[in-house]
Amino acid sequence: MFISISYLCFILIEKGNYNDFLIAKNDNDLHMIRQQHTLEKHRDSMIKTIDKLKKKSTGTSQKGNKKISKAVSSRKKKLERHGIEKDEHGHRSTVQKAGTGIRAGSINNLDASTRKKQSYRELLKRNDINVAPVPDKAVQFIFGDTNCTWGEPLISALDIGHGFGITNKIGTSTASKEKGMLFDSIDLCVGEGSTICILGENSSGKTTLLKLLAKDKGMQPLEGEVHYAHNANVSYFDQHKADELIVDGIDKYGSCTSSVALLCQMFPKKNEQDIRSELNNFGLGSQQVSTHIQFLSGGERCRLCLAMMMLEEPHVLLLDEISNHLDPESVEALGYGLKKWNGTIVLVSHDVHLIRLLEGICYVLVGNEGKLRRLEGGIDSYLKIMATTTE
């Protein structure tokens, strides 16, 4: 199988970050599609030639038919070998298995699952957007569509402030940041169908802000108020939720709790088939859903938490460090799934790649000022600012 020079160099040199790898991988994907498109054109040309020879055979003499039949047979053999590489001795591989020199896109290669009913010509037209294939079904995150018809902000944070060790100041007019306050005078409107990414350094108060937006365990700001649109469902993913799920599941629902059993007890109005279907949407098959939750990996528990949230039929997802337990392939699939979802998302994350995938509106919580500021230019602009301030 051919691979691009840049991708090969990246593998051999083993330098660069994950973003460099994605660039190299994208180059390789583009090269493979172009190669497959060329093979497809050659294959179509050979098939047309065979058809013409077959038509020509009608009405000719027996000797002529024999000659044409021989030519057709020769071209059919050539077509069957088309796309199979030769080894260093000039011999073609006879074992039709992946990795034995079969070019992607050849007639011998099973590539139908990645084409998604599109020709390579159509795939090439998508080059400017993205040539990477849709994430594999095994790692996909499928978020069921929600009904959003409010036409107004679903969450409105009005002049909120919070800190620790401070007396509750609701009803006062103080707006300046005091000692012990994480932030103050923050206004944020989460529009229907929008995606918001909150950036900032550690300990700047991002998680606290998200908890206030989620009203987690009845948490209220010391200053200002948080309002929800009427009947808007908000689901919150705490960054420790996947780990705490083991203890909470055992304490509340017994020591023999599997994923499906846990969700059946949490959502008694849902039937088991619907729950299993939701778990399957997040890559948890029959084996995982029957396994005790303490034996699931961190990534599998993260998927379980997302399935749990979607069973709440949310209109807004508040996600705090959702990618902590996920590998790069799963993060890619998560970004793909969230991007397709028609609901509203507020994300706190240090995962640069996930933030890029979502292409949301970026805000920065400036720790020393305690203010939330909108950032034009997105995550890349933020990284440039951080790079200049650390030099």
C-alpha positions as CSV (number, residue, x, y, z in Angstrom):
1,M,0.0,0.0,0.0
2,F,1.3,3.4,-0.9
3,I,1.7,6.0,1.8
4,S,2.7,9.7,1.4
5,I,6.2,10.9,2.0
6,S,5.2,13.3,4.8
7,Y,3.3,10.5,6.7
8,L,6.3,8.1,6.2
9,C,8.7,10.7,7.5
10,F,6.5,11.4,10.5
11,I,6.5,7.6,11.4
12,L,10.2,7.3,10.9
13,I,11.3,10.5,12.7
14,E,8.6,10.2,15.4
15,K,8.7,13.9,16.1
16,G,5.9,16.4,16.5
17,N,2.7,16.6,18.5
18,Y,-0.7,15.2,17.9
19,N,-1.7,18.1,15.6
20,D,1.4,17.3,13.4
21,F,0.3,13.7,13.3
22,L,-3.2,14.7,12.1
23,I,-1.7,16.9,9.4
24,A,0.5,14.0,8.2
25,K,-2.5,11.6,8.4
26,N,-4.7,14.0,6.4
27,D,-1.9,14.2,3.7
28,N,-1.9,10.4,3.6
29,D,-5.7,10.1,3.4
30,L,-5.7,12.6,0.5
31,H,-2.9,10.7,-1.3
32,M,-4.8,7.4,-0.9
33,I,-8.0,8.8,-2.3
34,R,-6.2,10.2,-5.3
35,Q,-4.6,6.8,-5.9
36,Q,-7.9,5.1,-5.6
37,H,-9.5,7.5,-8.0
38,T,-6.8,6.7,-10.6
39,L,-7.3,3.0,-10.1
40,E,-11.0,3.4,-10.6
41,K,-10.5,5.2,-13.9
42,H,-8.1,2.5,-15.1
43,R,-10.6,-0.2,-14.0
44,D,-13.5,1.5,-15.8
45,S,-11.4,1.8,-19.0
46,M,-10.6,-1.9,-18.9
47,I,-14.2,-2.9,-18.3
48,K,-15.3,-0.7,-21.3
49,T,-12.7,-2.4,-23.5
50,I,-13.9,-5.9,-22.5
51,D,-17.5,-4.9,-23.3
52,K,-16.5,-3.6,-26.7
53,L,-14.6,-6.8,-27.5
54,K,-17.7,-8.9,-26.5
55,K,-19.9,-6.8,-28.8
56,K,-17.4,-7.2,-31.6
57,S,-17.4,-11.0,-31.4
58,T,-21.0,-11.2,-32.6
59,G,-21.1,-11.8,-36.4
60,T,-17.4,-12.6,-36.8
61,S,-16.0,-15.9,-38.0
62,Q,-15.2,-18.8,-35.7
63,K,-11.4,-18.0,-36.0
64,G,-12.1,-14.3,-35.2
65,N,-14.3,-15.3,-32.2
66,K,-11.5,-17.5,-30.8
67,K,-9.0,-14.6,-31.1
68,I,-11.4,-12.1,-29.4
69,S,-12.3,-14.6,-26.7
70,K,-8.6,-15.0,-26.0
71,A,-8.2,-11.2,-25.8
72,V,-11.2,-10.9,-23.4
73,S,-9.8,-13.6,-21.2
74,S,-6.4,-11.9,-21.1
75,R,-7.9,-8.6,-20.1
76,K,-10.1,-10.2,-17.4
77,K,-7.0,-11.6,-15.8
78,K,-5.3,-8.2,-16.0
79,L,-8.4,-6.7,-14.4
80,E,-8.2,-9.2,-11.5
81,R,-4.6,-8.4,-10.9
82,H,-5.2,-4.6,-11.2
83,G,-4.1,-2.9,-8.0
84,I,-1.9,-5.8,-6.7
85,E,1.7,-4.6,-6.1
86,K,4.7,-6.6,-7.3
87,D,7.3,-7.7,-4.8
88,E,11.1,-7.1,-5.2
89,H,11.3,-10.1,-7.5
90,G,8.6,-8.7,-9.8
91,H,6.0,-11.3,-8.7
92,R,2.5,-10.4,-7.7
93,S,1.0,-11.6,-4.4
94,T,-1.4,-14.5,-4.7
95,V,-2.7,-14.4,-1.1
96,Q,-5.5,-11.9,-1.1
97,K,-5.1,-10.5,2.4
98,A,-4.6,-7.0,3.8
99,G,-0.9,-6.0,3.9
100,T,0.2,-8.3,1.1
101,G,0.6,-5.5,-1.5
102,I,-3.0,-4.8,-2.4
103,R,-3.6,-1.2,-3.2
104,A,-6.5,0.5,-1.4
105,G,-9.3,1.0,-4.0
106,S,-8.4,-1.9,-6.2
107,I,-10.9,-4.5,-7.3
108,N,-9.4,-6.9,-4.8
109,N,-9.7,-4.6,-1.8
110,L,-12.8,-4.5,0.3
111,D,-13.2,-0.8,0.6
112,A,-17.0,-0.5,0.4
113,S,-17.4,0.2,4.1
114,T,-15.4,3.4,4.0
115,R,-16.8,4.8,0.7
116,K,-20.3,5.3,2.2
117,K,-21.9,5.1,-1.3
118,Q,-19.7,7.9,-2.7
119,S,-17.4,7.7,-5.6
120,Y,-13.7,8.7,-5.2
121,R,-14.5,11.7,-7.5
122,E,-17.0,12.9,-4.9
123,L,-14.6,12.2,-2.1
124,L,-12.0,14.3,-3.8
125,K,-14.4,17.3,-3.9
126,R,-14.6,17.1,-0.2
127,N,-10.9,17.5,0.2
128,D,-11.1,21.2,1.2
129,I,-13.3,20.3,4.1
130,N,-12.0,17.0,5.4
131,V,-10.8,13.8,3.7
132,A,-10.7,11.7,6.9
133,P,-13.2,8.8,7.1
134,V,-16.1,8.8,9.4
135,P,-15.0,7.3,12.8
136,D,-15.3,3.6,13.1
137,K,-18.6,2.3,14.5
138,A,-16.8,0.7,17.4
139,V,-15.8,4.2,18.8
140,Q,-18.7,6.3,17.6
141,F,-20.7,8.5,19.9
142,I,-24.3,8.9,18.7
143,F,-26.3,11.7,20.3
144,G,-30.0,11.5,19.6
145,D,-31.5,14.7,18.3
146,T,-33.4,16.9,20.8
147,N,-36.4,19.2,20.2
148,C,-35.3,22.9,20.5
149,T,-38.0,25.5,19.9
150,W,-37.4,28.2,22.4
151,G,-35.8,30.9,20.2
152,E,-34.1,32.4,23.3
153,P,-31.0,31.7,25.5
154,L,-31.4,28.4,27.4
155,I,-29.1,29.5,30.2
156,S,-28.6,33.2,31.3
157,A,-25.9,34.0,33.9
158,L,-26.4,37.6,35.1
159,D,-23.6,39.4,36.9
160,I,-22.6,36.2,38.8
161,G,-19.6,35.9,41.1
162,H,-18.3,33.2,43.4
163,G,-15.6,32.4,45.8
164,F,-14.8,30.3,48.9
165,G,-14.8,31.3,52.5
166,I,-16.9,34.4,51.6
167,T,-20.2,35.3,53.2
168,N,-23.2,35.1,50.8
169,K,-23.6,38.5,49.2
170,I,-26.8,38.1,47.2
171,G,-28.7,41.4,47.1
172,T,-25.6,43.6,47.5
173,S,-24.3,46.0,44.9
174,T,-20.6,45.0,45.3
175,A,-19.1,44.2,41.9
176,S,-15.3,44.3,42.5
177,K,-13.3,41.1,43.0
178,E,-12.4,40.7,46.6
179,K,-9.9,38.4,48.3
180,G,-11.1,34.8,48.1
181,M,-13.3,35.4,45.0
182,L,-12.6,33.3,42.0
183,F,-14.6,35.6,39.6
184,D,-17.2,38.2,39.6
185,S,-19.5,40.3,37.4
186,I,-19.8,37.5,34.8
187,D,-22.5,37.7,32.2
188,L,-23.1,34.7,29.8
189,C,-26.0,33.9,27.6
190,V,-26.0,30.3,26.2
191,G,-28.0,30.5,23.0
192,E,-30.1,27.7,21.7
193,G,-28.1,25.4,19.5
194,S,-24.8,27.1,20.3
195,T,-21.5,25.5,21.3
196,I,-19.4,27.4,23.9
197,C,-15.9,26.5,24.9
198,I,-14.6,28.0,28.2
199,L,-10.8,28.3,28.3
200,G,-8.4,29.3,31.1
201,E,-5.6,28.3,33.3
202,N,-5.9,25.8,36.1
203,S,-7.6,27.1,39.2
204,S,-9.1,30.0,37.4
205,G,-12.6,28.8,38.3
206,K,-13.8,27.1,35.1
207,T,-15.2,24.0,36.9
208,T,-16.9,26.2,39.5
209,L,-18.5,28.3,36.8
210,L,-19.8,25.2,35.0
211,K,-21.2,23.9,38.3
212,L,-23.0,27.2,38.9
213,L,-24.5,27.0,35.3
214,A,-25.5,23.4,36.1
215,K,-26.9,24.3,39.6
216,D,-25.0,21.2,40.6
217,K,-26.3,19.9,44.0
218,G,-28.2,23.2,44.4
219,M,-25.1,25.3,44.1
220,Q,-25.8,29.0,43.9
221,P,-23.5,32.0,43.1
222,L,-22.6,34.4,45.8
223,E,-23.4,37.2,43.5
224,G,-25.9,37.4,40.6
225,E,-28.3,34.7,39.3
226,V,-28.5,31.9,36.8
227,H,-31.8,31.4,34.9
228,Y,-33.0,28.6,32.7
229,A,-35.5,28.8,29.9
230,H,-38.8,27.3,30.8
231,N,-38.7,23.5,30.7
232,A,-35.1,23.4,29.5
233,N,-33.4,20.1,30.5
234,V,-29.7,20.6,31.5
235,S,-27.4,17.6,32.0
236,Y,-24.0,18.0,33.6
237,F,-20.9,15.9,33.3
238,D,-18.5,16.4,36.2
239,Q,-14.9,15.6,35.5
240,H,-14.9,13.1,38.3
241,K,-18.2,11.5,37.4
242,A,-16.7,8.5,35.6
243,D,-14.7,7.6,38.8
244,E,-17.4,8.4,41.3
245,L,-19.8,6.2,39.3
246,I,-18.3,3.0,40.9
247,V,-18.9,4.1,44.5
248,D,-22.3,5.8,43.8
249,G,-23.6,2.8,41.8
250,I,-22.6,0.3,44.6
251,D,-23.9,2.5,47.5
252,K,-27.3,3.2,45.9
253,Y,-28.0,0.1,43.8
254,G,-26.1,-2.8,45.3
255,S,-22.9,-4.7,44.6
256,C,-24.1,-6.6,41.5
257,T,-24.8,-3.6,39.4
258,S,-24.1,-3.8,35.6
259,S,-24.5,-0.8,33.3
260,V,-27.9,-1.9,32.1
261,A,-29.1,-2.8,35.6
262,L,-28.0,0.6,36.9
263,L,-29.8,2.6,34.2
264,C,-32.9,0.5,34.5
265,Q,-33.1,1.4,38.2
266,M,-32.3,5.1,37.5
267,F,-34.9,5.3,34.7
268,P,-37.8,3.0,35.7
269,K,-40.0,4.6,33.0
270,K,-37.6,3.5,30.2
271,N,-37.8,-0.1,29.0
272,E,-34.7,-2.2,28.9
273,Q,-34.5,-2.3,25.1
274,D,-34.4,1.5,24.9
275,I,-31.6,1.6,27.5
276,R,-29.6,-1.0,25.7
277,S,-30.0,0.9,22.5
278,E,-28.8,4.1,24.1
279,L,-25.7,2.3,25.6
280,N,-25.0,0.9,22.1
281,N,-25.1,4.4,20.7
282,F,-22.1,5.1,22.9
283,G,-20.1,2.0,21.9
284,L,-21.1,-0.3,24.8
285,G,-22.0,-3.7,23.4
286,S,-23.7,-6.7,25.0
287,Q,-20.6,-7.7,26.9
288,Q,-19.8,-4.3,28.4
289,V,-23.4,-3.6,29.5
290,S,-23.5,-6.9,31.4
291,T,-20.2,-6.3,33.2
292,H,-20.1,-4.8,36.7
293,I,-19.3,-1.1,36.4
294,Q,-16.2,-1.4,38.7
295,F,-14.6,-3.6,36.0
296,L,-15.2,-1.2,33.2
297,S,-12.4,1.0,31.9
298,G,-12.4,4.7,32.5
299,G,-13.4,5.3,28.8
300,E,-16.2,2.8,29.1
301,R,-17.5,4.5,32.3
302,C,-17.3,7.8,30.5
303,R,-19.5,6.4,27.7
304,L,-21.9,5.1,30.3
305,C,-22.2,8.5,31.9
306,L,-23.0,10.0,28.5
307,A,-25.7,7.4,27.8
308,M,-27.1,8.2,31.3
309,M,-27.2,11.9,30.4
310,M,-28.9,11.3,27.1
311,L,-31.6,9.2,28.8
312,E,-32.5,12.4,30.6
313,E,-33.4,13.9,27.2
314,P,-31.3,17.0,27.7
315,H,-31.5,20.2,25.6
316,V,-28.1,21.4,27.1
317,L,-25.0,19.4,27.8
318,L,-22.5,20.9,30.3
319,L,-19.2,19.0,29.9
320,D,-16.3,19.3,32.2
321,E,-13.1,17.6,30.9
322,I,-15.1,15.0,29.1
323,S,-12.0,13.7,27.2
324,N,-9.9,12.8,30.3
325,H,-10.5,9.0,30.0
326,L,-10.7,8.8,26.2
327,D,-8.0,7.8,23.7
328,P,-7.3,10.0,20.6
329,E,-9.6,7.9,18.3
330,S,-12.4,8.3,20.8
331,V,-11.9,12.0,21.2
332,E,-12.1,12.3,17.4
333,A,-15.3,10.3,17.4
334,L,-16.7,12.4,20.4
335,G,-16.1,15.6,18.5
336,Y,-17.7,14.2,15.4
337,G,-20.8,13.1,17.4
338,L,-21.2,16.4,19.3
339,K,-20.8,18.4,16.1
340,K,-23.7,16.5,14.5
341,W,-25.9,16.9,17.6
342,N,-28.6,19.6,17.3
343,G,-28.5,20.5,21.0
344,T,-26.6,23.1,23.0
345,I,-23.1,22.5,24.4
346,V,-21.0,24.3,27.0
347,L,-17.5,22.7,27.2
348,V,-14.6,23.1,29.7
349,S,-11.6,21.3,28.4
350,H,-7.8,21.4,28.0
351,D,-8.0,19.2,24.9
352,V,-7.0,21.5,22.1
353,H,-8.0,19.0,19.4
354,L,-11.5,18.5,20.8
355,I,-12.0,22.3,21.0
356,R,-10.9,22.6,17.4
357,L,-13.3,19.9,16.2
358,L,-16.3,21.6,17.8
359,E,-15.5,25.0,16.3
360,G,-17.5,26.7,19.0
361,I,-17.4,30.2,20.5
362,C,-14.5,30.5,22.8
363,Y,-14.4,32.4,26.1
364,V,-11.5,32.9,28.4
365,L,-11.8,33.0,32.2
366,V,-9.0,35.3,33.2
367,G,-7.9,34.2,36.6
368,N,-6.1,37.3,37.9
369,E,-9.0,39.5,36.8
370,G,-11.9,37.1,37.6
371,K,-13.6,38.1,34.3
372,L,-15.0,36.1,31.4
373,R,-13.9,37.5,28.0
374,R,-15.0,36.4,24.6
375,L,-12.0,35.5,22.4
376,E,-12.0,36.1,18.7
377,G,-9.9,33.6,16.7
378,G,-10.8,30.6,18.8
379,I,-8.4,28.2,20.5
380,D,-5.5,29.0,18.1
381,S,-5.6,32.6,19.1
382,Y,-5.6,31.6,22.7
383,L,-2.5,29.4,22.2
384,K,-0.7,32.2,20.5
385,I,-1.5,34.6,23.4
386,M,-0.3,32.0,26.0
387,A,2.9,31.4,24.0
388,T,3.8,35.1,24.0
389,T,3.0,35.5,27.7
390,T,5.3,32.6,28.7
391,E,8.3,33.8,26.6
